[in-house]
Amino acid sequence: MNKQKLIFIVDDDPFINMLVVKRFTSKGYRLEAFGFGEDCLSSLNKNPDLIILDYYFIDHERKVMNGMEIFDKIKEFRPETPVIMLSNQEKGEIVLELARKGIDDYIIKDNNLLDNLNIAIDELFERK
């Protein structure tokens, strides 16, 4: 059905990464988890079918790019790769900016995260 599609999950919260990996591996997808966008960018040559990207990253050791910067880099190298953005942000202007940039979907990190992600992924792969 999904021909072992490769999904990258990029979040600095290991718990979110684990939840997403467990949920979607059980649905037959291949997943790779990354703590930061920079790590994801260095693996783009694996041609992921989808990237699930957190909006906000914090690293107390070094400066890291935020989700918007990572998104721009992904689109630079792999413009056809769909990206779903995750965030705690409910600010309309951020969502609007992401929509203008061409984000495929935007999902708020709440108790419905996995279900909403599931719907978004199903819809996205049906459109492709």
Secondary structure, DSSP 8 states (H G I E B T S, - for coil): --TT-EEEEE-S-HHHHHHHHHHHHTTT-EEEEESSHHHHHTTGGG--SEEEEES----SSS----HHHHHHHHHHH-TTS-EEEEES---HHHHHHHHHHT-SEEEE-STTHHHHHHHHHHHHHHH-
